[in-house]
Amino acid sequence: MIAHGLSYGWLAARRRVREMVLPIVTTATGAFLVVIVFAMSAGIRAQSASLGHAAEIGRAVILIAITVLLVGVVEVAVATTRTIAHRTRELGVLGATGVPRRPVIAALLVEPAVGATLGALLGVVLAVVAAVVLAMLGLVPTGVSAAGLGLGAVIAVVVSIVAALATSIIPTWNAASRPPIRSLSTGG
């Protein structure tokens, strides 16, 4: 039954791709920053060592990058809440026809997962291209680390997906737990 919910969620996400543009772009911006920071972390550490307090400066830069990524993920959660508000009547019909809560929750979580994944992957690709181009042009005197690119990419994608699902689960759970008659009578 969960597979049916995921399939239904995938179809709904494809229909609503225009509403997902802002969350995708915001998440991509955060992912871009995370990947760039990790790719250039060795250079950042070297430069901050000359200023003193290298470890603190390095941690602060990483914290800022991850914070920007999380802002993008919060935008995904806001979009999920907005989506649920627009789909209350649809959720009421699903509940009234006997669709269990778990497939409904799975269907509703597909959209934030897709938005976070697409945004993170877009940001990773743009960051890798930018880092390679900047390194080839010699505009990054401290260099770009391939290991840092890889680590930043993994962190950006994993944090984006986990945080998007974590911030979307409560509104999704609440919407799926609502009595069908209430959703049908107040739905939009």
VENZI-V535044 format. One record per pair of residues at least 24 apart in sequence whose C-alpha atoms are under 7 Angstrom apart, sorted by the first residue. I is the first residue (numbers start at 0). J is the second residue. D is the distance in Angstrom with one decimal. If there is no record, write none. Layout:
# VENZI-V535044
i | j | d
I | J | D
I | J | D
This chain:
# VENZI-V535044
i | j | d
0 | 102 | 6.2
1 | 101 | 6.6
1 | 102 | 4.6
1 | 105 | 6.6
3 | 102 | 6.8
4 | 102 | 4.2
4 | 103 | 5.8
4 | 105 | 5.5
4 | 106 | 4.6
5 | 105 | 5.6
5 | 106 | 4.9
5 | 109 | 6.6
7 | 106 | 5.8
8 | 106 | 3.8
8 | 107 | 6.0
8 | 109 | 5.3
8 | 110 | 6.8
9 | 109 | 6.2
12 | 109 | 7.0
12 | 110 | 5.1
19 | 114 | 6.2
22 | 71 | 6.3
22 | 74 | 5.2
22 | 75 | 4.9
22 | 114 | 6.5
23 | 114 | 5.3
23 | 115 | 6.4
23 | 117 | 6.3
23 | 118 | 4.1
24 | 118 | 6.0
25 | 71 | 4.5
26 | 68 | 6.0
26 | 71 | 4.1
26 | 72 | 5.9
26 | 115 | 6.4
26 | 118 | 4.8
26 | 119 | 5.9
27 | 118 | 4.2
27 | 119 | 5.0
27 | 121 | 5.6
27 | 122 | 3.9
28 | 122 | 5.9
29 | 64 | 6.7
29 | 67 | 4.9
29 | 68 | 3.7
29 | 71 | 6.2
30 | 68 | 5.7
30 | 119 | 5.2
30 | 122 | 4.8
30 | 123 | 6.0
30 | 155 | 5.0
31 | 122 | 4.2
31 | 123 | 5.5
31 | 125 | 6.6
31 | 126 | 4.9
32 | 64 | 5.7
33 | 64 | 5.0
33 | 65 | 6.2
33 | 151 | 5.8
33 | 155 | 6.3
34 | 123 | 6.4
34 | 126 | 6.1
34 | 148 | 5.7
34 | 151 | 4.1
34 | 152 | 5.5
34 | 155 | 6.9
35 | 126 | 5.9
35 | 130 | 6.8
36 | 61 | 6.7
37 | 147 | 4.7
37 | 148 | 6.2
37 | 150 | 6.9
37 | 151 | 5.1
38 | 143 | 5.3
38 | 144 | 5.0
38 | 145 | 6.7
38 | 147 | 4.0
38 | 148 | 4.5
38 | 151 | 6.9
39 | 142 | 6.6
39 | 143 | 5.2
39 | 144 | 6.3
42 | 141 | 4.6
42 | 142 | 6.5
72 | 115 | 6.7
72 | 159 | 6.0
72 | 162 | 6.3
72 | 163 | 5.3
73 | 163 | 7.0
75 | 111 | 5.8
75 | 114 | 6.7
75 | 115 | 6.8
75 | 163 | 6.2
76 | 111 | 6.8
76 | 163 | 6.1
76 | 166 | 5.6
76 | 167 | 5.1
79 | 111 | 6.3
79 | 167 | 6.4
80 | 170 | 6.1
83 | 174 | 6.9
85 | 187 | 5.7
86 | 187 | 6.8
87 | 182 | 5.3
87 | 186 | 4.6
87 | 187 | 6.3
88 | 182 | 5.4
88 | 183 | 4.9
88 | 186 | 4.2
88 | 187 | 6.0
90 | 175 | 7.0
90 | 182 | 6.8
91 | 179 | 4.2
91 | 180 | 6.6
91 | 182 | 4.7
91 | 183 | 5.0
92 | 179 | 6.8
92 | 183 | 6.9
94 | 179 | 5.2
95 | 179 | 5.4
100 | 175 | 5.7
100 | 176 | 6.8
103 | 175 | 6.2
104 | 171 | 6.0
104 | 172 | 6.4
104 | 175 | 6.2
107 | 171 | 6.3
108 | 164 | 6.7
111 | 163 | 5.9
111 | 164 | 6.6
112 | 160 | 5.8
112 | 163 | 6.5
112 | 164 | 6.4
115 | 159 | 5.5
115 | 160 | 5.4
115 | 163 | 6.3
116 | 156 | 6.5
116 | 159 | 6.9
116 | 160 | 6.1
119 | 155 | 6.1
119 | 156 | 5.2
119 | 159 | 6.5
120 | 156 | 6.7
123 | 152 | 5.7
